């Protein structure tokens, strides 16, 4: 069943309103389905971003493709993060949370920090030990699990 333009605008472009658990699950699933192919493409292109001028030619086409894609991928991630915050704020509001936008923004914030640590740590390994990445990953797993429970599993009647 296709959803119309107004429903998409309500779910993803504004944080106002309330939604139930099933609507949040469908909406978050749609965002994950959009993100998944981009993530798979990034996994395939990420090795090409390691470019050492001491051993590689100055211009390598796949390196240029990888960096062009990562710019596009970054915009996709930011748009999906904003859409997730708007969607989740509605569900947190339905659960009666005092600051629904703040709670809704927690998972995307930690995910962006985790992505940044994964990118940065190999480049500055001498000053940033690997356990920092593991710590941020653990925080991300905890926040995502809590968010999924609160938004996708918890019944409003039990809130």
LOROLO-930682 format. One record per atom (N, C-alpha, C, O): x, y, z; atom name; residue number from 1. Coordinates in pm, 1 decimal. Layout:
# LOROLO-930682
       xx       yy       zz atom   n
        X        Y        Z   CA NUM
...
//
This chain:
# LOROLO-930682
       xx       yy       zz atom   n
     84.6   -117.2      0.0    N   1
      0.0      0.0      0.0   CA   1
     89.5    124.0      0.0    C   1
    171.5    141.9     90.1    O   1
     73.9    206.9    -98.5    N   2
    151.8    330.4   -109.8   CA   2
     90.2    438.0    -20.8    C   2
    -31.7    446.4     -5.9    O   2
    176.2    518.9     37.0    N   3
    125.3    629.0    117.6   CA   3
    136.0    756.7     36.7    C   3
    226.5    772.8    -45.2    O   3
     43.6    846.2     60.6    N   4
     38.7    967.5    -19.8   CA   4
    137.7   1072.9     30.5    C   4
    199.2   1058.2    136.1    O   4
    150.6   1177.7    -47.3    N   5
    246.8   1284.0    -20.4   CA   5
    221.2   1353.1    113.3    C   5
    316.0   1386.0    184.5    O   5
     96.8   1375.3    147.7    N   6
     63.9   1441.0    274.8   CA   6
    103.3   1355.5    394.7    C   6
    149.6   1407.7    496.1    O   6
     85.0   1224.4    383.1    N   7
    123.5   1134.8    492.1   CA   7
    275.9   1134.2    510.8    C   7
    325.3   1135.2    623.6    O   7
    348.8   1132.7    399.7    N   8
    495.3   1139.1    407.7   CA   8
    537.6   1271.1    470.6    C   8
    626.9   1272.9    555.4    O   8
    475.7   1380.7    431.1    N   9
    508.3   1511.7    487.7   CA   9
    481.1   1511.8    638.3    C   9
    562.0   1562.9    715.8    O   9
    368.6   1455.3    679.7    N  10
    336.0   1450.7    822.7   CA  10
    437.1   1366.5    900.1    C  10
    483.9   1407.3   1006.4    O  10
    470.4   1250.2    847.3    N  11
    558.9   1159.2    921.1   CA  11
    702.4   1208.4    929.6    C  11
    765.7   1195.6   1034.4    O  11
    754.7   1264.5    821.6    N  12
    898.6   1288.4    814.0   CA  12
    941.9   1434.9    809.3    C  12
   1059.6   1463.4    831.3    O  12
    852.1   1527.8    781.7    N  13
    896.5   1666.1    764.0   CA  13
    860.7   1758.1    878.6    C  13
    903.6   1873.5    880.1    O  13
    783.9   1710.6    974.0    N  14
    749.6   1791.7   1090.3   CA  14
    752.0   1704.0   1214.4    C  14
    724.7   1584.2   1207.8    O  14
    784.9   1764.8   1327.0    N  15
    787.4   1687.4   1450.8   CA  15
    655.9   1699.3   1527.2    C  15
    641.3   1638.7   1633.3    O  15
    562.7   1774.0   1477.1    N  16
    434.2   1792.6   1543.0   CA  16
    343.2   1672.3   1519.8    C  16
    348.0   1608.2   1414.9    O  16
    261.4   1643.5   1618.7    N  17
    164.8   1535.1   1606.8   CA  17
    201.2   1414.9   1691.2    C  17
    298.8   1416.9   1766.2    O  17
    121.4   1310.4   1677.8    N  18
    140.2   1186.2   1753.1   CA  18
    117.3   1069.4   1658.9    C  18
     36.5   1076.7   1566.3    O  18
    190.2    961.3   1684.5    N  19
    170.4    838.4   1607.2   CA  19
    175.2    719.2   1702.1    C  19
    229.4    727.1   1812.4    O  19
    117.5    609.8   1656.4    N  20
    117.4    488.8   1738.6   CA  20
    240.1    402.5   1707.2    C  20
    320.7    433.8   1619.6    O  20
    250.3    295.5   1780.5    N  21
    364.3    204.7   1769.1   CA  21
    376.8    145.7   1629.6    C  21
    486.8    143.2   1574.5    O  21
    268.6     98.6   1571.4    N  22
    273.2     35.6   1438.8   CA  22
    316.7    135.0   1331.9    C  22
    393.2    100.2   1241.9    O  22
    268.4    258.3   1341.3    N  23
    307.9    360.2   1244.7   CA  23
    456.6    390.6   1257.0    C  23
    524.9    407.6   1156.0    O  23
    507.6    397.6   1380.8    N  24
    649.9    423.7   1399.8   CA  24
    733.3    309.3   1341.6    C  24
    833.9    333.3   1274.7    O  24
    691.7    185.6   1367.0    N  25
    766.1     71.0   1314.2   CA  25
    770.6     72.5   1161.5    C  25
    875.5     47.0   1102.4    O  25
    658.2    101.9   1097.8    N  26
    655.8    108.5    951.2   CA  26
    741.1    224.3    900.0    C  26
    814.7    209.7    802.5    O  26
    730.7    338.6    965.9    N  27
    807.8    455.3    923.7   CA  27
    957.2    436.4    942.0    C  27
   1035.5    472.3    854.1    O  27
    997.7    380.5   1055.1    N  28
   1140.0    355.7   1079.5   CA  28
   1192.1    246.8    985.2    C  28
   1306.1    253.6    939.3    O  28
   1110.2    148.5    957.0    N  29
   1149.0     44.5    861.3   CA  29
   1170.8    101.3    722.2    C  29
   1263.1     60.2    651.9    O  29
   1086.6    195.7    682.0    N  30
   1104.3    259.8    551.5   CA  30
   1236.0    337.3    546.5    C  30
   1306.1    333.8    445.3    O  30
   1269.7    406.7    654.4    N  31
   1397.0    480.0    658.5   CA  31
   1515.2    383.6    652.4    C  31
   1613.8    409.9    583.5    O  31
   1505.1    272.2    724.4    N  32
   1612.3    172.2    722.0   CA  32
   1626.1    110.7    582.7    C  32
   1737.4     82.7    538.1    O  32
   1514.5     89.8    514.5    N  33
   1518.3     33.1    379.9   CA  33
   1583.9    130.0    280.9    C  33
   1648.7     86.8    185.5    O  33
   1567.5    257.8    303.1    N  34
   1634.2    356.6    217.7   CA  34
   1784.1    358.5    246.9    C  34
   1865.2    367.7    154.7    O  34
   1821.2    349.8    374.2    N  35
   1961.2    358.1    414.0   CA  35
   2042.1    234.4    374.9    C  35
   2159.7    246.7    340.6    O  35
   1982.3    117.0    379.4    N  36
   2055.2     -9.3    360.3   CA  36
   2135.2    -15.7    230.2    C  36
   2253.2    -50.1    235.9    O  36
   2078.6     15.0    113.8    N  37
   2160.8      4.8     -8.1   CA  37
   2277.0    104.4    -10.3    C  37
   2384.4     73.6    -62.0    O  37
   2255.6    222.8     45.2    N  38
   2365.0    320.2     51.8   CA  38
   2478.3    267.8    139.5    C  38
   2595.8    284.9    107.1    O  38
   2442.5    204.4    250.0    N  39
   2543.0    148.6    339.8   CA  39
   2622.3     37.2    271.1    C  39
   2744.4     30.5    285.3    O  39
   2555.2    -48.7    198.2    N  40
   2622.9   -157.9    127.7   CA  40
   2718.6   -102.2     21.9    C  40
   2830.7   -150.8      7.2    O  40
   2674.0     -0.6    -51.2    N  41
   2761.5     62.3   -150.9   CA  41
   2882.4    124.6    -82.2    C  41
   2994.6    113.8   -131.8    O  41
   2859.9    190.5     33.0    N  42
   2972.2    250.3    104.6   CA  42
   3071.7    143.9    150.8    C  42
   3192.7    165.2    142.9    O  42
   3022.5     30.5    198.5    N  43
   3113.7    -77.0    238.9   CA  43
   3201.6   -121.9    121.7    C  43
   3318.9   -154.4    140.3    O  43
   3144.8   -123.6      2.5    N  44
   3221.9   -164.1   -115.3   CA  44
   3322.6    -56.5   -156.6    C  44
   3431.2    -88.9   -204.6    O  44
   3287.9     70.5   -138.4    N  45
   3374.9    179.0   -183.7   CA  45
   3473.8    227.9    -77.8    C  45
   3573.7    290.8   -112.7    O  45
   3449.1    201.4     47.9    N  46
   3534.0    253.9    156.0   CA  46
   3681.8    219.8    140.0    C  46
   3765.1    306.2    167.5    O  46
   3719.3     99.9     97.5    N  47
   3863.3     71.8     83.5   CA  47
   3934.4    164.1    -15.8    C  47
   4055.1    185.5     -4.5    O  47
   3861.1    218.4   -112.1    N  48
   3922.5    306.2   -211.3   CA  48
   3955.4    445.2   -156.2    C  48
   4021.6    524.5   -223.1    O  48
   3909.3    474.6    -35.1    N  49
   3940.0    605.8     22.1   CA  49
   4079.4    609.4     84.4    C  49
   4129.1    717.2    117.0    O  49
   4142.9    494.2    101.6    N  50
   4281.1    489.8    149.0   CA  50
   4372.7    514.3     29.1    C  50
   4396.7    424.5    -51.6    O  50
   4422.5    635.2     18.9    N  51
   4501.1    676.0    -97.6   CA  51
   4635.8    728.2    -49.4    C  51
   4643.8    835.8      9.8    O  51
   4739.0    653.3    -74.5    N  52
   4875.0    689.5    -34.1   CA  52
   4952.1    736.6   -156.8    C  52
   4981.3    657.6   -246.7    O  52
   4984.4    863.7   -160.2    N  53
   5055.1    918.9   -275.7   CA  53
   5196.8    864.8   -289.7    C  53
   5256.8    875.6   -396.7    O  53
   5250.8    806.9   -183.3    N  54
   5384.7    750.2   -191.5   CA  54
   5387.4    623.6   -277.0    C  54
   5491.5    588.3   -332.4    O  54
   5274.2    555.7   -287.7    N  55
   5273.3    430.6   -365.6   CA  55
   5168.3    429.4   -475.7    C  55
   5174.3    344.7   -564.8    O  55
   5072.5    521.0   -471.9    N  56
   4965.5    524.6   -571.9   CA  56
   4981.4    647.3   -661.5    C  56
   5040.5    746.9   -619.9    O  56
   4929.1    640.9   -783.8    N  57
   4931.5    760.9   -868.5   CA  57
   4846.2    872.2   -807.1    C  57
   4761.1    846.8   -721.9    O  57
   4870.2    995.0   -851.3    N  58
   4798.7   1109.7   -796.1   CA  58
   4647.5   1095.3   -814.4    C  58
   4571.7   1117.2   -719.9    O  58
   4603.8   1059.3   -932.9    N  59
   4460.2   1046.0   -959.3   CA  59
   4426.1    899.6   -982.5    C  59
   4480.0    833.5  -1071.3    O  59
   4334.8    851.8   -899.4    N  60
   4282.0    716.4   -916.7   CA  60
   4130.3    729.1   -930.6    C  60
   4064.9    780.2   -839.8    O  60
   4073.9    684.2  -1040.9    N  61
   3930.1    702.5  -1064.1   CA  61
   3840.9    647.2   -952.5    C  61
   3743.0    711.4   -914.6    O  61
   3873.6    529.3   -899.8    N  62
   3788.3    471.6   -795.3   CA  62
   3795.2    551.3   -665.5    C  62
   3697.9    555.2   -590.2    O  62
   3907.4    613.9   -638.9    N  63
   3917.1    700.9   -521.5   CA  63
   3826.6    821.5   -539.4    C  63
   3758.1    862.3   -445.6    O  63
   3825.9    878.5   -658.0    N  64
   3737.6    992.1   -686.2   CA  64
   3591.2    950.7   -674.2    C  64
   3509.9   1024.9   -619.0    O  64
   3557.6    832.7   -725.7    N  65
   3420.3    781.5   -715.1   CA  65
   3382.6    762.2   -568.4    C  65
   3273.1    800.0   -526.6    O  65
   3472.5    703.9   -491.2    N  66
   3443.7    678.1   -349.7   CA  66
   3419.0    808.3   -274.0    C  66
   3324.7    817.0   -195.4    O  66
   3502.0    908.8   -296.8    N  67
   3483.6   1035.2   -225.6   CA  67
   3360.4   1111.4   -275.2    C  67
   3294.1   1178.7   -196.3    O  67
   3329.3   1101.8   -403.3    N  68
   3205.8   1163.0   -453.2   CA  68
   3084.5   1095.4   -389.3    C  68
   2988.3   1161.5   -350.0    O  68
   3091.1    962.2   -379.9    N  69
   2980.0    890.7   -317.1   CA  69
   2966.0    926.8   -170.1    C  69
   2854.1    944.2   -122.0    O  69
   3076.7    938.5    -97.4    N  70
   3067.6    966.6     46.2   CA  70
   3005.2   1104.6     70.5    C  70
   2937.7   1124.4    171.5    O  70
   3026.5   1198.5    -19.1    N  71
   2961.4   1329.5     -5.6   CA  71
   2810.6   1313.1    -21.6    C  71
   2733.2   1365.3     58.7    O  71
   2769.3   1241.1   -124.6    N  72
   2626.7   1215.7   -146.2   CA  72
   2566.6   1135.4    -30.6    C  72
   2457.3   1166.0     17.0    O  72
   2638.5   1033.5     13.5    N  73
   2594.9    947.6    123.8   CA  73
   2577.3   1029.5    252.0    C  73
   2484.1   1004.8    328.6    O  73
   2663.9   1124.5    275.3    N  74
   2653.5   1210.1    393.5   CA  74
   2523.3   1290.0    392.8    C  74
   2456.7   1302.0    495.7    O  74
   2487.8   1343.8    277.6    N  75
   2361.1   1417.0    267.7   CA  75
   2242.2   1324.5    291.2    C  75
   2146.2   1362.4    358.3    O  75
   2248.1   1204.0    236.5    N  76
   2140.0   1106.6    257.7   CA  76
   2126.7   1075.3    406.6    C  76
   2015.7   1072.3    459.8    O  76
   2238.4   1052.2    473.3    N  77
   2234.6   1020.7    616.4   CA  77
   2174.0   1136.0    695.9    C  77
   2091.0   1113.8    784.0    O  77
   2215.0   1258.4    665.2    N  78
   2160.4   1373.6    738.4   CA  78
   2010.9   1390.1    715.0    C  78
   1936.6   1419.3    808.7    O  78
   1965.8   1371.7    591.4    N  79
   1821.3   1381.4    563.6   CA  79
   1744.3   1270.2    635.1    C  79
   1636.1   1293.8    688.9    O  79
   1799.7   1150.2    635.6    N  80
   1732.9   1039.9    704.8   CA  80
   1733.9   1061.5    856.0    C  80
   1637.8   1025.3    923.9    O  80
   1840.4   1119.5    909.1    N  81
   1845.7   1147.6   1053.0   CA  81
   1738.4   1249.4   1091.6    C  81
   1670.4   1232.4   1192.8    O  81
   1723.1   1353.3   1012.7    N  82
   1618.4   1452.6   1040.7   CA  82
   1480.7   1388.0   1031.0    C  82
   1393.8   1413.9   1114.3    O  82
   1460.8   1305.1    930.8    N  83
   1331.8   1236.2    915.9   CA  83
   1305.7   1144.4   1034.4    C  83
   1193.0   1135.9   1083.2    O  83
   1410.0   1075.4   1081.0    N  84
   1395.6    987.6   1197.5   CA  84
   1359.1   1068.3   1322.3    C  84
   1272.5   1027.4   1399.5    O  84
   1424.0   1180.7   1341.7    N  85
   1392.6   1265.0   1458.3   CA  85
   1247.4   1309.6   1452.1    C  85
   1176.5   1302.3   1552.5    O  85
   1202.3   1355.1   1337.1    N  86
   1063.2   1399.5   1324.1   CA  86
    965.7   1285.2   1350.2    C  86
    865.3   1303.6   1419.0    O  86
    994.8   1168.3   1296.0    N  87
    909.2   1051.5   1316.8   CA  87
    907.4   1010.7   1463.6    C  87
    800.8    987.4   1520.5    O  87
   1023.9   1002.4   1524.2    N  88
   1034.3    954.8   1662.1   CA  88
    980.1   1055.0   1763.2    C  88
    928.2   1015.4   1867.6    O  88
    991.3   1183.2   1733.8    N  89
    936.4   1284.1   1825.1   CA  89
    785.8   1265.6   1839.8    C  89
    731.1   1282.6   1948.8    O  89
    719.8   1231.2   1731.5    N  90
    575.3   1206.2   1737.4   CA  90
    543.6   1089.3   1830.8    C  90
    448.4   1094.4   1908.7    O  90
    624.6    984.8   1821.5    N  91
    600.8    866.9   1905.9   CA  91
    634.1    896.6   2051.0    C  91
    559.6    855.6   2140.0    O  91
    745.1    967.7   2078.1    N  92
    777.9   1005.2   2215.6   CA  92
    669.1   1095.9   2274.1    C  92
    636.4   1085.2   2392.3    O  92
    613.9   1183.7   2192.7    N  93
    504.9   1269.5   2239.2   CA  93
    383.3   1184.6   2274.8    C  93
    315.8   1209.9   2374.6    O  93
    356.1   1083.7   2192.2    N  94
    243.9    994.0   2219.5   CA  94
    264.8    918.1   2350.0    C  94
    168.3    886.2   2419.4    O  94
    391.1    888.8   2383.9    N  95
    422.3    820.7   2509.0   CA  95
    425.3    915.3   2627.9    C  95
    443.2    871.1   2741.4    O  95
    408.1   1044.9   2603.8    N  96
    401.4   1141.8   2712.4   CA  96
    535.3   1192.1   2761.4    C  96
    543.9   1240.5   2874.2    O  96
    639.5   1182.8   2682.0    N  97
    771.6   1232.5   2722.1   CA  97
    771.9   1385.3   2721.8    C  97
    711.1   1449.0   2635.7    O  97
    841.5   1442.4   2819.8    N  98
    844.7   1587.8   2835.1   CA  98
    922.0   1656.4   2723.6    C  98
    882.5   1764.9   2680.9    O  98
   1029.4   1598.0   2675.4    N  99
   1111.5   1658.3   2569.9   CA  99
   1122.3   1561.1   2452.2    C  99
   1226.9   1498.6   2434.3    O  99
   1016.7   1547.0   2371.8    N 100
   1016.8   1443.1   2268.7   CA 100
   1124.5   1461.9   2161.8    C 100
   1179.9   1363.4   2113.1    O 100
   1154.7   1585.0   2124.9    N 101
   1255.5   1606.3   2020.5   CA 101
   1394.7   1571.2   2072.3    C 101
   1476.1   1515.7   1998.5    O 101
   1422.0   1602.7   2197.1    N 102
   1552.2   1568.2   2255.1   CA 102
   1570.1   1416.8   2261.0    C 102
   1676.0   1365.9   2224.5    O 102
   1469.2   1345.0   2305.9    N 103
   1477.8   1199.5   2309.5   CA 103
   1489.3   1142.5   2167.8    C 103
   1564.4   1047.7   2144.7    O 103
   1415.0   1200.2   2073.6    N 104
   1417.2   1152.1   1935.6   CA 104
   1552.8   1174.3   1870.0    C 104
   1593.1   1096.4   1783.7    O 104
   1622.5   1277.6   1909.2    N 105
   1752.2   1306.9   1849.7   CA 105
   1868.1   1230.8   1908.8    C 105
   1979.3   1237.0   1856.3    O 105
   1844.6   1159.0   2017.0    N 106
   1954.1   1089.8   2084.9   CA 106
   2016.5    979.3   1998.5    C 106
   2138.9    973.3   1986.5    O 106
   1936.7    893.9   1939.7    N 107
   1990.8    783.6   1858.2   CA 107
   2067.0    835.0   1735.4    C 107
   2177.9    787.9   1710.1    O 107
   2012.3    929.3   1658.6    N 108
   2091.5    979.9   1545.6   CA 108
   2220.6   1049.2   1588.5    C 108
   2322.7   1037.1   1520.8    O 108
   2217.0   1121.3   1699.8    N 109
   2337.7   1187.7   1748.2   CA 109
   2446.9   1085.9   1781.3    C 109
   2561.4   1100.8   1738.4    O 109
   2411.6    983.3   1857.1    N 110
   2510.0    881.7   1894.2   CA 110
   2556.6    804.3   1770.3    C 110
   2673.5    766.7   1761.9    O 110
   2466.5    780.1   1674.2    N 111
   2504.9    710.8   1551.0   CA 111
   2604.5    794.4   1470.1    C 111
   2700.7    740.3   1415.5    O 111
   2582.2    924.6   1462.2    N 112
   2675.5   1010.9   1390.2   CA 112
   2811.1   1016.7   1460.9    C 112
   2915.3   1018.5   1395.4    O 112
   2809.8   1019.6   1592.5    N 113
   2935.8   1018.0   1667.6   CA 113
   3008.0    884.5   1646.6    C 113
   3130.1    881.9   1631.0    O 113
   2933.9    775.3   1646.1    N 114
   2995.1    643.5   1621.9   CA 114
   3056.6    636.9   1482.3    C 114
   3167.8    587.0   1465.0    O 114
   2984.6    686.8   1384.4    N 115
   3039.9    689.2   1249.2   CA 115
   3166.1    773.5   1241.1    C 115
   3261.9    737.0   1173.0    O 115
   3165.7    885.8   1310.7    N 116
   3283.9    971.9   1311.5   CA 116
   3402.6    903.0   1378.5    C 116
   3515.7    915.4   1331.5    O 116
   3378.0    831.0   1487.2    N 117
   3489.8    762.9   1553.7   CA 117
   3545.3    649.7   1467.3    C 117
   3666.1    626.4   1465.3    O 117
   3457.3    579.7   1396.3    N 118
   3504.6    473.8   1306.9   CA 118
   3589.7    531.1   1194.1    C 118
   3687.9    469.4   1152.9    O 118
   3553.0    647.1   1144.7    N 119
   3629.6    708.8   1037.8   CA 119
   3760.6    767.6   1090.2    C 119
   3865.0    753.4   1026.4    O 119
   3755.5    832.9   1205.3    N 120
   3870.6    906.1   1256.4   CA 120
   3978.3    817.9   1318.6    C 120
   4097.1    841.7   1296.8    O 120
   3939.6    717.8   1394.5    N 121
   4036.4    640.5   1473.1   CA 121
   4150.3    581.0   1389.8    C 121
   4265.5    591.8   1431.7    O 121
   4124.6    519.1   1274.5    N 122
   4238.4    464.9   1198.7   CA 122
   4334.5    573.5   1149.2    C 122
   4452.6    547.1   1127.1    O 122
   4284.1    693.2   1132.5    N 123
   4366.4    802.1   1081.9   CA 123
   4451.2    868.2   1191.3    C 123
   4552.9    931.1   1161.8    O 123
   4409.1    853.8   1317.6    N 124
   4482.4    912.7   1430.2   CA 124
   4502.3    808.1   1540.1    C 124
   4486.1    837.4   1658.6    O 124
   4536.9    688.7   1500.2    N 125
   4547.6    576.6   1594.2   CA 125
   4648.7    601.9   1705.1    C 125
   4636.0    545.9   1814.0    O 125
   4748.6    685.2   1679.3    N 126
   4849.7    710.7   1781.9   CA 126
   4796.7    794.9   1897.5    C 126
   4855.4    793.0   2005.7    O 126
   4687.8    868.5   1877.9    N 127
   4631.0    950.0   1986.1   CA 127
   4489.3    907.9   2025.9    C 127
   4435.4    957.4   2124.9    O 127
   4429.6    817.5   1950.0    N 128
   4293.3    771.4   1979.8   CA 128
   4291.9    618.9   1979.9    C 128
   4283.3    556.8   1874.0    O 128
   4300.2    558.9   2097.3    N 129
   4300.5    412.0   2103.3   CA 129
   4169.3    352.0   2052.0    C 129
   4064.8    417.0   2053.5    O 129
   4177.4    228.8   2007.5    N 130
   4061.1    159.0   1950.7   CA 130
   3947.5    143.0   2051.6    C 130
   3831.3    135.0   2011.7    O 130
   3978.6    138.0   2182.5    N 131
   3872.0    117.6   2281.1   CA 131
   3773.2    234.0   2284.7    C 131
   3660.5    216.8   2331.2    O 131
   3812.7    351.6   2237.0    N 132
   3716.0    462.6   2226.7   CA 132
   3605.2    427.6   2128.3    C 132
   3488.1    457.2   2152.2    O 132
   3642.5    365.1   2018.8    N 133
   3543.0    324.1   1918.4   CA 133
   3450.0    219.6   1977.7    C 133
   3328.7    225.4   1958.0    O 133
   3506.8    124.3   2050.3    N 134
   3423.8     21.2   2112.6   CA 134
   3328.5     81.2   2215.1    C 134
   3213.4     38.6   2225.4    O 134
   3375.3    178.9   2290.3    N 135
   3289.7    245.4   2389.2   CA 135
   3173.9    318.3   2324.3    C 135
   3060.6    310.6   2371.7    O 135
   3201.9    388.9   2216.0    N 136
   3094.3    460.5   2145.3   CA 136
   2998.6    359.9   2081.3    C 136
   2877.5    381.8   2080.2    O 136
   3051.9    250.5   2028.2    N 137
   2965.5    145.5   1971.9   CA 137
   2874.0     86.2   2078.7    C 137
   2756.5     60.7   2052.6    O 137
   2927.2     64.3   2198.2    N 138
   2845.1     11.1   2308.5   CA 138
   2735.1    110.9   2344.5    C 138
   2620.6     72.0   2367.7    O 138
   2769.8    239.1   2349.1    N 139
   2668.6    341.7   2377.3   CA 139
   2562.7    343.6   2267.9    C 139
   2443.9    358.0   2296.7    O 139
   2604.6    329.2   2143.3    N 140
   2509.1    327.3   2031.6   CA 140
   2414.2    208.4   2042.6    C 140
   2293.3    223.8   2025.4    O 140
   2467.3     91.5   2070.8    N 141
   2381.8    -27.7   2085.6   CA 141
   2281.0     -5.9   2198.5    C 141
   2163.5    -39.7   2183.8    O 141
   2325.8     50.0   2310.3    N 142
   2235.9     74.4   2423.6   CA 142
   2125.9    174.2   2387.3    C 142
   2009.1    152.4   2419.4    O 142
   2162.8    282.7   2321.0    N 143
   2064.4    385.8   2285.3   CA 143
   1965.5    332.7   2181.0    C 143
   1845.5    358.1   2190.7    O 143
   2015.4    259.5   2082.3    N 144
   1926.2    204.3   1979.4   CA 144
   1831.5    100.7   2041.1    C 144
   1712.6     99.2   2009.1    O 144
   1882.4     15.6   2127.8    N 145
   1796.7    -84.8   2193.1   CA 145
   1689.6    -16.9   2278.3    C 145
   1572.6    -55.0   2274.1    O 145
   1730.5     84.1   2355.8    N 146
   1634.2    157.2   2438.1   CA 146
   1530.4    227.0   2351.0    C 146
   1410.9    220.2   2379.8    O 146
   1574.7    293.9   2245.3    N 147
   1482.2    364.7   2155.9   CA 147
   1384.7    268.3   2090.0    C 147
   1265.0    295.9   2082.0    O 147
   1436.6    154.3   2042.4    N 148
   1349.2     56.5   1978.6   CA 148
   1246.1      3.2   2076.8    C 148
   1129.2    -13.6   2042.0    O 148
   1289.5    -23.4   2199.7    N 149
   1194.5    -70.0   2300.4   CA 149
   1088.2     35.9   2327.2    C 149
    968.6      7.1   2324.1    O 149
   1132.3    157.6   2353.4    N 150
   1038.6    264.9   2386.8   CA 150
    942.1    294.3   2273.7    C 150
    822.1    309.6   2296.4    O 150
    993.8    302.3   2152.2    N 151
    911.9    347.8   2039.5   CA 151
    840.9    234.9   1966.0    C 151
    729.9    253.5   1916.1    O 151
    903.6    119.0   1959.0    N 152
    846.1     12.7   1878.0   CA 152
    781.1   -100.4   1954.0    C 152
    700.2   -174.1   1897.7    O 152
    814.9   -115.8   2081.8    N 153
    760.8   -228.2   2157.2   CA 153
    668.9   -186.4   2270.7    C 153
    571.1   -255.0   2300.4    O 153
    699.9    -74.4   2334.1    N 154
    624.2    -32.6   2450.5   CA 154
    484.6     14.3   2411.4    C 154
    467.8     95.3   2320.2    O 154
    387.5    -36.7   2480.1    N 155
    248.3     -0.2   2453.3   CA 155
    214.5    128.3   2526.6    C 155
    256.2    148.3   2640.6    O 155
    139.4    214.6   2461.8    N 156
    102.3    343.9   2522.0   CA 156
     23.7    324.6   2650.3    C 156
     35.0    405.6   2742.3    O 156
    -55.2    219.7   2658.2    N 157
   -135.0    194.2   2777.3   CA 157
    -44.7    166.3   2898.2    C 157
    -82.9    192.7   3012.2    O 157
     74.8    113.0   2872.5    N 158
    167.8     81.6   2980.9   CA 158
    266.2    194.5   3008.4    C 158
    350.7    182.4   3097.1    O 158
    256.5    303.4   2934.0    N 159
    353.7    412.4   2947.9   CA 159
    336.8    487.0   3078.1    C 159
    410.8    581.6   3105.1    O 159
//
